[in-house]
Amino acid sequence: MNIISLFTGAGGLDLGFKKAGFNTIWANEYDKTIWDTFKFNFPATTLDQRSITNIPSSEIPKSIGIIGGPPCQSWSEAGAGRGINDKRGQLFYEYIRVLKDKKPLFFLAENVSGILLPKHKEAFQEIINQFKKLDYNVTYKLLNAHDYNVPQDRKRVIIIGYHKSIGKTFEFPEAENKKLTLKDAIADMPEPKEALAYNNANNPNSLNLPNHEYMNGGFSTIYMSRNRVRRWDEPSFTIQAGGRHAPIHPKAPKMEFIEQDKRIFVPGKEHLYRRLSVRECARVQTFPDNFVFKYSKVADGYKMIGNAVPVNFAFAIAQTIKTDLISLERKKGSLAKAFAPDQFVQQSQYK
């Protein structure tokens, strides 16, 4: 089942869909610090490196689905929250433009929980209405990736659209009973190396696991205003798109409360407080160890991983979509092929 990927990033969403049986044939990513990583891990996928605003829909291949997460900074609760008034927020309309022109059977759009804030209500509803006007049954939900085999608290809004010809609306999968913890994710890992001066990356051959190095440098007063340590038996805090705010490794005790908005590292235990390594963050985001992140600055590794959709989270959603598409193919094979000729998996494979 061939799909295309917009605002692809490092490819967490794509890898989750790949595990479910989909194939990303074309992807778009404008950030040059990500290109080498995506090409290395998805060598068979065409990567268009232009801004989506400069790509005519005619140059994008037809597919059965479109996936992607338009930039989320504009909607973030922690940021300025300009939403649709920010140029990055307006990229949602580029997503809609491609959807309108390519008419796939389904689409998935992912964004931060801040998009549901009251101040964005009108803009968000307009986006949903735009999707619906294109003949899609649209549903959205705020989900926690921790409910889907991800050892991390990470709340994200997932928007799914099924073309009305499918005759149904996407139903989100039930939460998994087992909840993964930091122990499940990183307990077996050896100690990482500290980044070189100026947070330059180590020689990859000197690391005992790919990308197993951590950012050095001090901690801001904002960082020290909250506890940043989770225990081994807890899920990680949200992995953010910046190494400066990476969680502290669980070998350290929880930070000591001093007063409102002020905490300290437990005296005498300061040496235990280090940031999770790039690879540890990747593990928390459920990337396999053979998924290698390419960078010269360690900060770029954290950025790619923090902006990604957790692989297992994407897989859980993709599995449900795949099941629905297989059911459609059995009932309306000719209709499915009309949307994506020569790209849909043949019905006979599922008999």
C-alpha positions as CSV (number, residue, x, y, z in Angstrom):
1,M,0.0,0.0,0.0
2,N,1.8,3.1,-1.2
3,I,1.6,6.4,0.7
4,I,3.2,9.8,0.5
5,S,4.6,11.7,3.5
6,L,4.5,15.5,4.1
7,F,6.6,17.3,6.7
8,T,8.3,14.0,7.1
9,G,11.1,14.8,9.6
10,A,13.3,11.9,10.5
11,G,10.5,9.4,9.6
12,G,9.0,8.1,12.8
13,L,5.5,8.2,11.3
14,D,6.8,6.5,8.2
15,L,8.6,3.8,10.1
16,G,5.4,3.0,12.1
17,F,3.4,2.8,8.9
18,K,6.1,0.6,7.3
19,K,5.9,-1.8,10.1
20,A,2.1,-2.1,9.4
21,G,2.7,-2.9,5.7
22,F,2.6,0.5,4.1
23,N,5.3,1.9,1.7
24,T,6.3,5.5,1.6
25,I,7.2,6.1,-2.1
26,W,7.6,9.9,-1.8
27,A,8.4,12.2,1.1
28,N,8.9,15.9,1.6
29,E,11.3,17.5,4.1
30,Y,12.7,21.1,3.9
31,D,15.1,21.0,6.8
32,K,18.5,20.2,5.4
33,T,19.8,18.9,8.8
34,I,17.4,16.0,8.4
35,W,18.1,14.9,4.9
36,D,21.0,12.6,5.5
37,T,19.1,10.8,8.3
38,F,16.0,10.1,6.2
39,K,18.0,9.1,3.1
40,F,20.1,6.6,5.2
41,N,17.1,5.0,6.8
42,F,14.7,5.1,3.8
43,P,17.0,4.6,0.8
44,A,14.2,3.5,-1.6
45,T,12.0,6.6,-0.9
46,T,12.1,9.7,-3.1
47,L,12.9,12.6,-0.9
48,D,11.8,16.0,-2.2
49,Q,13.8,18.7,-0.4
50,R,11.9,21.7,-1.6
51,S,9.5,23.7,0.6
52,I,6.0,22.3,0.2
53,T,4.9,25.7,-1.0
54,N,7.1,25.3,-4.1
55,I,5.9,21.8,-5.0
56,P,3.1,21.6,-7.6
57,S,0.7,18.8,-6.8
58,S,1.2,17.4,-10.3
59,E,4.8,16.5,-9.2
60,I,3.6,14.4,-6.3
61,P,2.7,10.8,-7.1
62,K,-0.7,9.4,-6.5
63,S,-1.1,7.1,-3.5
64,I,-3.7,5.5,-1.3
65,G,-2.9,7.7,1.7
66,I,-1.2,10.9,2.9
67,I,0.5,11.1,6.3
68,G,2.3,13.9,8.0
69,G,2.6,16.4,10.8
70,P,2.5,20.1,9.7
71,P,4.9,22.1,11.9
72,C,3.6,22.3,15.5
73,Q,5.6,25.2,17.0
74,S,2.8,27.6,16.2
75,W,0.3,25.6,18.2
76,S,2.6,24.7,21.2
77,E,1.4,25.5,24.7
78,A,4.9,26.4,25.6
79,G,5.5,28.8,22.7
80,A,3.9,32.0,21.6
81,G,0.9,30.1,20.4
82,R,0.2,32.2,17.3
83,G,-1.4,29.2,15.6
84,I,-2.9,29.9,12.1
85,N,-1.6,33.5,12.2
86,D,2.0,32.1,12.0
87,K,3.5,31.1,8.7
88,R,4.3,27.7,10.1
89,G,0.7,27.3,11.2
90,Q,-0.5,28.2,7.7
91,L,1.3,25.2,6.3
92,F,-1.8,23.2,7.3
93,Y,-3.3,24.8,4.2
94,E,-0.6,23.4,2.0
95,Y,-1.4,19.9,3.4
96,I,-5.1,20.6,2.5
97,R,-4.1,21.8,-1.0
98,V,-2.2,18.5,-1.7
99,L,-5.0,16.5,-0.2
100,K,-7.5,18.2,-2.5
101,D,-5.5,17.6,-5.6
102,K,-4.4,14.0,-4.9
103,K,-7.7,12.7,-3.4
104,P,-6.2,9.6,-1.5
105,L,-8.5,7.2,0.3
106,F,-7.2,8.3,3.7
107,F,-5.1,10.9,5.4
108,L,-3.5,11.4,8.8
109,A,-2.3,14.7,10.3
110,E,-0.6,14.9,13.7
111,N,-0.1,17.9,15.9
112,V,0.6,19.0,19.5
113,S,-2.2,19.2,22.1
114,G,-2.0,23.0,22.1
115,I,-3.9,23.0,18.9
116,L,-7.0,22.3,21.0
117,L,-6.6,25.3,23.3
118,P,-9.6,27.7,23.4
119,K,-7.7,30.5,21.7
120,H,-7.2,28.2,18.6
121,K,-10.7,26.8,18.6
122,E,-12.0,28.8,15.6
123,A,-8.8,28.2,13.5
124,F,-8.8,24.5,14.3
125,Q,-12.4,24.1,13.5
126,E,-11.8,25.8,10.2
127,I,-9.1,23.3,9.4
128,I,-11.4,20.4,10.2
129,N,-14.2,22.0,8.0
130,Q,-11.7,22.3,5.2
131,F,-11.0,18.6,5.4
132,K,-14.7,17.7,5.5
133,K,-15.4,19.9,2.4
134,L,-13.0,17.6,0.5
135,D,-15.5,14.7,1.0
136,Y,-13.7,13.1,4.0
137,N,-15.3,11.7,7.1
138,V,-13.0,13.3,9.7
139,T,-12.3,12.4,13.3
140,Y,-9.7,13.6,15.7
141,K,-8.7,12.8,19.2
142,L,-6.1,13.8,21.9
143,L,-4.1,10.6,22.6
144,N,-1.3,9.8,24.9
145,A,1.4,7.7,23.2
146,H,2.0,6.0,26.5
147,D,-1.2,4.1,25.9
148,Y,0.3,2.5,22.7
149,N,3.5,0.8,23.7
150,V,5.6,4.0,24.1
151,P,7.5,4.4,27.4
152,Q,6.7,8.1,27.5
153,D,3.9,10.5,28.4
154,R,3.3,12.3,25.1
155,K,-0.1,13.8,24.3
156,R,-0.8,14.5,20.6
157,V,-3.8,15.3,18.5
158,I,-4.3,12.8,15.7
159,I,-6.7,13.7,12.8
160,I,-7.8,10.9,10.5
161,G,-9.9,11.3,7.4
162,Y,-11.5,8.5,5.4
163,H,-12.9,9.4,1.9
164,K,-16.7,9.2,2.1
165,S,-16.6,6.5,-0.6
166,I,-15.2,4.1,2.0
167,G,-18.5,4.4,3.9
168,K,-17.1,4.6,7.4
169,T,-15.3,6.8,9.9
170,F,-12.0,5.9,11.5
171,E,-12.3,4.5,15.0
172,F,-9.2,5.0,17.2
173,P,-7.7,1.8,18.6
174,E,-8.2,1.0,22.3
175,A,-5.3,1.7,24.7
176,E,-3.0,-1.2,25.4
177,N,-3.2,-2.8,28.8
178,K,0.6,-3.0,29.3
179,K,2.3,0.4,30.0
180,L,6.0,0.6,29.2
181,T,8.5,2.3,31.5
182,L,12.0,3.7,31.4
183,K,13.2,0.4,32.6
184,D,11.7,-1.3,29.6
185,A,13.3,1.2,27.2
186,I,16.8,1.9,28.4
187,A,17.8,-0.3,31.4
188,D,20.0,-2.6,29.3
189,M,22.1,0.2,27.8
190,P,25.7,0.9,28.7
191,E,26.9,4.4,29.8
192,P,27.0,6.8,26.9
193,K,29.8,9.3,26.0
194,E,29.5,13.0,26.6
195,A,29.4,15.2,23.5
196,L,32.7,16.8,22.4
197,A,33.4,20.5,23.0
198,Y,30.7,22.9,21.7
199,N,28.4,19.8,21.6
200,N,30.0,18.4,18.5
201,A,29.3,14.8,17.8
202,N,31.7,12.1,18.7
203,N,33.2,9.8,16.0
204,P,30.5,7.3,15.4
205,N,33.0,4.5,15.6
206,S,33.9,5.5,19.2
207,L,30.3,4.9,20.4
208,N,29.1,1.5,21.7
209,L,25.6,2.2,20.3
210,P,24.7,4.5,17.4
211,N,24.1,8.1,18.7
212,H,24.7,7.0,22.3
213,E,26.1,10.4,23.4
214,Y,24.6,13.2,25.5
215,M,24.6,17.0,25.4
216,N,26.8,18.8,27.9
217,G,26.5,22.3,29.4
218,G,24.5,23.8,32.2
219,F,20.8,23.8,33.0
220,S,18.6,26.9,32.7
221,T,16.5,28.4,35.6
222,I,13.5,27.3,33.6
223,Y,14.8,23.7,33.5
224,M,15.5,23.8,37.2
225,S,12.0,25.1,38.0
226,R,10.6,21.6,37.7
227,N,11.6,18.1,38.6
228,R,13.1,16.5,35.4
229,V,13.7,13.0,36.7
230,R,11.4,10.1,36.3
231,R,12.0,6.8,38.2
232,W,12.8,3.5,36.4
233,D,9.3,2.3,37.0
234,E,7.7,5.4,35.4
235,P,7.3,6.5,31.8
236,S,9.6,9.2,30.6
237,F,8.6,12.8,30.4
238,T,7.9,14.0,26.8
239,I,11.0,14.0,24.7
240,Q,11.3,17.5,23.4
241,A,12.9,18.8,20.2
242,G,15.9,20.3,22.1
243,G,18.7,18.7,24.0
244,R,18.8,21.4,26.6
245,H,15.5,20.2,27.9
246,A,16.1,16.4,27.6
247,P,15.0,14.6,30.7
248,I,17.5,13.5,33.3
249,H,18.5,9.8,33.4
250,P,16.5,7.8,36.0
251,K,19.7,6.7,37.9
252,A,19.5,10.2,39.5
253,P,17.2,10.9,42.5
254,K,14.3,13.2,41.9
255,M,15.2,16.8,42.2
256,E,14.8,18.5,45.6
257,F,12.1,21.1,46.0
258,I,13.3,24.4,47.4
259,E,10.5,26.8,46.7
260,Q,7.9,27.5,44.0
261,D,9.6,27.2,40.6
262,K,13.0,26.3,42.1
263,R,14.5,22.9,42.5
264,I,18.1,21.6,42.9
265,F,20.0,18.4,42.3
266,V,20.3,16.4,45.5
267,P,23.5,17.6,47.2
268,G,26.3,15.0,47.0
269,K,24.6,13.3,44.0
270,E,25.2,15.9,41.4
271,H,27.4,13.6,39.4
272,L,24.3,11.4,38.7
273,Y,22.4,14.1,36.9
274,R,23.0,13.9,33.1
275,R,20.6,14.3,30.2
276,L,19.3,11.2,28.4
277,S,21.6,10.5,25.4
278,V,20.4,10.9,21.9
279,R,20.0,7.1,21.6
280,E,18.2,6.9,24.9
281,C,15.7,9.5,23.6
282,A,15.4,7.5,20.4
283,R,14.6,4.4,22.5
284,V,11.9,6.3,24.4
285,Q,10.5,7.3,21.1
286,T,10.6,3.6,20.1
287,F,13.1,3.9,17.3
288,P,15.1,0.7,16.8
289,D,18.9,0.9,17.4
290,N,19.5,0.3,13.7
291,F,17.8,3.5,12.9
292,V,20.8,5.8,12.7
293,F,20.6,9.6,13.1
294,K,23.1,11.5,11.0
295,Y,24.4,14.8,12.4
296,S,27.6,16.8,13.3
297,K,25.9,18.7,16.1
298,V,24.4,16.7,18.9
299,A,21.5,19.2,19.2
300,D,20.3,18.2,15.7
301,G,20.0,14.6,16.9
302,Y,17.8,15.6,19.8
303,K,15.7,17.9,17.5
304,M,15.0,15.2,15.0
305,I,14.0,12.7,17.6
306,G,11.9,15.1,19.7
307,N,9.9,16.2,16.6
308,A,9.2,12.7,15.5
309,V,6.1,10.6,16.0
310,P,6.9,7.6,18.2
311,V,7.2,4.6,16.0
312,N,5.0,2.3,18.1
313,F,2.3,5.0,18.3
314,A,2.3,5.4,14.6
315,F,2.2,1.6,14.1
316,A,-0.9,1.2,16.3
317,I,-2.8,3.7,14.3
318,A,-1.5,2.4,10.9
319,Q,-2.7,-1.1,11.8
320,T,-6.2,0.1,12.2
321,I,-6.1,1.9,8.9
322,K,-4.7,-1.1,7.2
323,T,-7.5,-3.4,8.5
324,D,-10.1,-0.9,7.3
325,L,-8.5,-0.7,3.8
326,I,-8.3,-4.5,3.5
327,S,-12.0,-4.7,4.3
328,L,-12.7,-2.0,1.7
329,E,-10.7,-3.9,-0.9
330,R,-12.7,-7.1,-0.3
331,K,-16.0,-5.2,-0.7
332,K,-15.1,-2.6,-3.3
333,G,-11.9,-3.7,-5.0
334,S,-12.5,-1.7,-8.2
335,L,-13.1,1.5,-6.2
336,A,-9.9,1.2,-4.2
337,K,-7.9,0.7,-7.4
338,A,-9.5,3.7,-9.0
339,F,-8.0,5.9,-6.2
340,A,-4.5,4.3,-6.4
341,P,-4.1,2.2,-9.6
342,D,-1.4,-0.5,-9.4
343,Q,-0.6,0.5,-5.8
344,F,-3.2,-1.2,-3.7
345,V,-2.4,-4.7,-2.3
346,Q,-4.4,-7.2,-4.2
347,Q,-7.4,-8.8,-2.5
348,S,-6.2,-12.3,-3.3
349,Q,-3.3,-11.9,-0.8
350,Y,-5.8,-11.8,2.1
351,K,-8.0,-14.7,1.1
